[in-house]
Structures are given as C-alpha cells and as structure tokens.
Amino acid sequence: MHYREILDQLRTHVAQLFHSSCDERFIYHNLDHTEQVVENVVNIANHYQLSDQDFFIVVAASWFHDIGYLFDCGRHEAKGVDLAVAFLEEHNVDTDVVAKVKGCILATMMPQRPEGLLQQIVCDADLFHLGSSSFKERNKLMRKEVEAFSNHKIDKDDWNRKTISLFMAHHFHTEYCQTLLNSTKAINLARLEENLLNQPTVDIIKKEGKEKKNSKPERGVETMFRVTSTNHQRLSDMADNKAHIMISTNSIILSVILSLLLRKLEDNPHLIIPTLLLLIICVVTMVFSILATRPSIPKGIFTNEDIQEKRVNLLFFGNFYRMSLPEYENGMNKLMDDSDFLYGSLIKDIYSQGVVLGRKYRLLRVAYNVFMFGIVAAVLAFIIASFLVAM
C-alpha cells in the first residue's frame, strides 16, 4: 500500500473541501487548525516511531477529524467519518485500516475516551493548544467562532468558567504530551482562574515578566528545535541503514571466499593474491561500518554542581542513566523552571547529535571508499592473474 501517495491526495482533497465550502464564521475550525493538528500528530507519531500503516492512520484521521464542521456542526465527528470512509474506500485502503481511522476520529468526541495509542495521539494533537503558549490566542478564536454562530456576545467570565471546566475534565493521554505540555497547561489554567477572579497572583506576574524579558518567538524556536532534531534522527537512521548494507554485503562476500575460494587456492596458486586482497577489503570495510554504528555511552552521572552551572544535558539518557529517579526529577524540575537552561540543553542536544552524525558519516565514507576502490582493484587483480596464467 502506497500510504505516502494516498496522504498527498488526501491532503489535497481536504484542502479543496475547505476552500469550496468556505464559511467566514469558521474562525477556529478551519484549514489552519486542521493543518496544525496534523503537524502535532506528525510530531507525536515521530516520537513513538510508528509503523508506516499506523502513521497513515493517525495522519489521515487528523485531516478528517474536523472536516464535518463544514456540513454538520452538531455531529461533525460522524460526518467526518463518512467523508473519510468514502475517500479511503475509493482509494482501496484495507478495511481494518479504515476502521482504525474511523475510531481515531470518533475518539476526539468530547469527552475524549481514546482506546489505544493511535487514538490517544489524535486526541492529544486535537487539544494540543491547551498546553502550549498559543492557548490564549486559540481560545479567543474559539470564542469568536461560537459568537459568530450563535449571533450574540458571550460574557468573558462565562466563557472562562466553561474553559476552566474543560481544563479540569481534560488530561493528556500520551506520556510524551504529559511531559511536554502539562506544565504549560497548568500555567494556562492558573491564568484563566486569576482572570476570573481578577486578582493576578505573584507567580503569574513573575511568569509574564519573565516572558517579556526573554521576548523570544517561543513557537518558532520550538519548531526549529523539533525539526532539527527530527532531521538529525532521520540522518542517523539513514547512516545506520547504510552501515547495515555494507556489513551484510561484505559478510556474504566473506562467506563465499571462506567456503569456496580458499579451498581452490592449492590448485590455483595464482589466485592467492587477489583472494587475500578481496579478503582484506571486506574486513576493512566491515570494521569501519561497525565503528560507524558502535554506540558510545557517557558515564551516566551528573552532580548538583553540574545542574547549578548548567553544564549537563539532561535530555540525553547517557548523562543520567545511572542516577536515581529523585535526583533526575530534581534536575528536570530545575531545567523546566529555567528557560536559559532549557534552551541551552536543547542546543547541546542538537550539537551532540551533529557531532555523532559527523563521526558516523566520516567512517561510512571511508568504508564506502575502501569497498568501491577495493572491489575494483580486486576484480582487476583476478583478471590480471588469470591473464598471466593463460599466457
């Protein structure tokens, strides 16, 4: 099944539906929101390294999860399911895959009760903004959309009360989103409660002052780190695959040499040098390929001094795997409370990935060069040896 091709057609199909059924009242539930949910799904799915089929299921569901608003706001999930099933069946997608896409869409119905990782991913991606810095802006858009469809102004306090109720009833389902979003979600909830009481707390004032001081485009920075880290991971996977190809290829050649050629060297002494040359080439290539994939793990320990001076990168397991859970929790709490420490750790993490990638690709280049030029030399050696004997 060519899932990538179907996803490309699916994306175009959904975009056309949004454009052809455009309603200016959809300030929140529009193509921009759907694309944002798809982006969230892709990021969560990449974290869990889903198979191609599971990746297709969650992405397809995210494209169709709110498309039903264009046709039936009251039962938009069911309408979205109908549109998704019609499209997928038209493209001959397996019935079990269609059923899972349907389940993921219906799981977004409030209150969310997802079953299994795939439905959890789609549900968390749909309400991802509750734990993000863009919540305030998204919440305003949602309120304006409801006002547009109801044709009356909604009291701000009443809206805040309903939103607080949503926060209290909601929880992120995947461990990834819980770790990534729960702290910001708590801040967003605190702000809603303080706005309702009209008594901003000292903590909120400090937080807002800190945000103004930093004045960083948080979403853009987070996207940059996420995309860069994902690209590095893909390059690392590519390097591992290339090394695996070299190891497998040369293992086969070595097996042939040891099982066939070595037995015939007594009767064909002129093949000794070409055979030894080929043997050395295969061994050297395998050694460099193995070196490219051989893991290197640090000592796995950090000290309080490392935390205070922000020298340790707690985002890499090699720096903490020998520490106790309370010590690691203490370090992570300090990391999350200090934006400079957090961004510094992300920078170190990406830099470390780049260093490892550089080493992998240098070794792989040596392995490929040895194999490429060596195999040519070996073949020429066999040809020359056979020619000399024939003379």
N, C-alpha and C positions, 0 to 999 in steps of 0.2 A: 504494500500500500504506500503510495507516494504522498505522505502526510504533508510535507512541506508545500507541494504544489497545491494541494487542497486548501491549506491555510491561506495561501496567497489569493486564491479565488474567493475564499470565504471573506477575507478582509475587504476585498473589492466589492463583494455582494452587500455586506453590511453597510459600508460607506455609501453605496448607491441608495440603499433603503433610507438612510438618514437624510441624504440630500433630496431625495424625491418626496419624502414625507415630512419636510421641514415645517416645524411649528415654533415660532419665535418664543413661545411661552416655556419651551424646554430649555431653561437657563442652566439647569444642573444635569438632567438626564439627557445628554446629547452625545454627539460623537466624541467630543473631547473627554468626557467622563469615561466612555467605553474604552477609548484608547489608553487612558490612564490605568484603568482596571487591568487591561491586557498587559501593560507594562509591569504592573505589580505581580500579576500571575507569572509572567516570564521570570522575574527575579526570584520569586519564591520557588518556582519549579526548578530553576537552575541550582538553587541551594540544595534541594533534595535530589538532584541529579536523576530526574525522572527518565524513564524509557521514552523512546520516540512516540509510542502509542499513548502513554499516559500524558506526555507533554501536549500532544494533539488534543486530547480530551479536555484538559483544563483550559487551554487557549481557545478552543472552539466554544466552550461554554461561556467564557468571559466575553467573547464577541457577541453572543446572542443573549446574555443574561438580562439586559435592559432594553433590547430592541422592541419588546412588546409594548412599551410605553407609547410608541408611535401609533398603536392601533387599539389598545385597550388598557387604560391605566389601572383599572380595577383588578385585572387579572393578568398583569403584564408578564409574570413568570410563565404562566400556562401558554400565553400567546408566543412568547419567546421560544418555548419548547416546540410548538407547532412549526414555527419558521425554521428552527434548527433541524428538526427531523426531516422536513421536506427537502432542505438543501443537502443534508448528508445522504439521504436515501437516493437523491438524484445523482450523487457522485459515487454511488455504490460502496459506501462505507459500511463495514461489518455491523450487524445488528447489535452485538454486545457493546461495541464502541458507541453506537448511537444511544443505547440505553444509559451508558455511563455519563455521556454528555447531558442527557436529559436529567439525570439525577443531580448533577452538579448545578444545573440552572435552578431546579426546584429547591435545592438546598439553600439558595440565597433568600428564600421567602422568610419574612420576619414572623416570629422569632427564629433565628437560624438554628437548625439542628442537623449539622452535617454528619455524615457517616463515612468514615474512612478519610485517608489523607487527601485524595483528589478533591472531594467536596470541601474539606477544610481549607484547602489552598484557595479555591474560588471564593468562599465566604470571606476569608481574611483579606483577599485582594479587593473585594467589593467595598468593605468598610475600613480599608487601609488608612484612609484620611483621618479617622478618629484618633490615631496615634501619630500623626505627622504634624509638621509645622504649618501645613497648608489648611488645617482644620477650620480655622476662623473664616478664611475666605470661602471654603467649600460650604460651610454652614450657612453663610449669608446667601449664597447662590440657591441653596435648597429652600430657604425661607422665601426668597423672591419668587421661586417657581411655584411654590404652594399658593402664595398670594395671587399669582397670575391666574392660576386655575380656579381658585375659589372666589376671585373678584372682590376680595376685601382684605384690609390691612390686618396683619396678625400682631398682637401685642408682643413686644420683645420679651417681657418676663414670662408670658405663657409659652412662648417658643423655647426659651431657655429651660423651663421646667420639663417640657417634653424631651428636650435633648438630653437633659440630665438623667431622665428616666431611661432613655436609650443607653446612655453610658453605663448606668448601674446594672442593666439587664444584659449588657453585651460583654463578651470576653473573646479574645483572640484564641483560635483553636490550635494553630501550629506553634511548636516551640520556637521556631525562627521568628515569627511575628511577636510572640510574647516577649522574647529577649530584645527585639529591635524596637518595639513600639509601646510597650506598657508604661515606661517612664514618661514619655511624651504624652501619652493618653491621660495619665494621672494629672499632669500639668494642665492639659486642656480642660479636664473636668473641674479642677480647682478654680480655674479662671471663670468657668460658667457659674459655679456656685458663688464666687465672690461678686461677679457681675449681678447676680440675682439679689444678693444681699446689699450690693452697693457699698461694700466695705473691703477694699483690696487689702490682702494680708501683706505682711512684710516680705514673706517668701516670694509672692508674685511680683512685688515691686523690684526685689533684687533680681529675679529672673529676667524681667523686662529690661532692667538696667544693664544686665549682662549682655542681653541680646543686642541692645542698642550699641553697646561698647564694641562688641565683636563686628556687628553690621556686615556679616558675611551672607552671601546668597546661599543659604543652607541647602535648599533643594538642588541647586545646580552643583554645589560641592559634593553632596551625597551621591548624585547621579554620576559625577565624574569618577569618584572612588569606586562605585559599584561597577560601572562599565569597564574601567581599567582593570579591576581585579578579575572580572569575568573574562576579559580578553587574555589576561595572563594565564588564567586557568586553562583556557582553551589551547593556548600555545603550548602549555606544559603537557596537556593530553596529546597534542599532535607530536611533540617530541618523544613521548613515551611510545606512541604507536610506531614512529619511525625506528626507534631503537629495537622494538619488538620485531619489526620486519627484518632488520639486519641480523638479529640474533637467530631468528627462525631460519632465514635463508642460509646463513653460514653453518648452522647446525646440520642442515640437510647435506650441504656440500661436504662437511667433515665426515658425516656418516658414510657418504659414498666413497670418500677417499680411504677411510679406515677399513671398510668392508670389501671394497673391490680393488682399488688401485694398488694398495700395499701388497696384496697377495701376488700381483703380477710383476712386481719390481725385479724379482730374481730373474725372470725370463726376459724382462725388458729393462736392462740397467740404464738405458738412455733416458728413461722417464723419471729417474730418481730426482734430478734437479728440478724439473718442472713440478713434480708432485710435492717436493718439500717447499717450493716457492708458494704453491697454492695453499698448502697446509699453514704456512706462516701467515699468509694474507688473511685467511679465515680466522685464525686465532687472534691476530691483532685487531681485526675488525670487531670481533665479539667482545674483546676486552674493553675497547673504547665504548662500545654500545652499552655494555653493562655498567661501566663507570658513569655514563650519562644518566642512568636510571637508578644508580645506587643511592639510597637515602642517607642524608647526613643530619643527625639529630643533636641539638644542643643539650646541655646538662639538665635542663628542665627545672631549674631552681631560680628564684628571684628573692631579693631581700627588701625590707621596708625602705632601706636607703635607695634602692633602685626605683621604688614607687615614688618616694618623695622627690627624687631628682629627675623623674620621668625618663629613665634610661631603658626600661624594659617594655617590650611589645607584648601585651597580654592577649593579643588577637591571634598569636601563633602558638599552637599547642606545645611546640618544642621548648617554650620558655616557662611552662608551668606544670607539665605533666607529672612531676614528682612532688608537687606541692599539695597540701591538704585543701579540702573544699573551703573551709572558713578563711584560710589565707587568700585563696583565689577570689572568693566573694568580696573580701575586704579591698583587694586590689582593683577589682572590676568596678566596685562602687565609687572608688576614688577616680577611676578612669571616666566613668559616666558623668561625674559631677564637675569635671574639668574639661571644657571644650578644647583647650590648647593641648592637653594630654591626649584626648581622644583623637584629634586630627593628627597630632604627631605620631601616634601609634599607627593610624591608617597609612600615613606617609611611609613609615618604617616598614609596614607590612608589604606595601606595593614595591618599595625599593628592594626588599629581601626577595620577593618573587622575581623581580627583574634580574637580580644577581644570579639566582638559581637558574633562571631561564638562559642567561648568557653562558653559564658554565655548561648546561645541557647541550645547547646548540653548537658550542665550540667543539665539544667532544664528538658530537654527532657528525659535524663537518669533517673532522679527522677520520672518523670511521668510514664515512661515505667516500672520501677521497682515497683512502687506503684500498677500499673494496673496488672502486671504479678503476683506478690506475693499476692496481694489483691484479685484478682479474684479466685485464688486457695483457699485462706482462706475462701472466701465467699461460694464457692461451697462445701468445707468441712463442713462449718457451716450448710448449708442447709441439707447435708447428715446426720450429727450428730443429728440435730433437728428432722428430720423425723424418724431416728432410735430410738431416745428416746421416741417419741410419740408411735411408733409401739410397744415398749416394754410395 
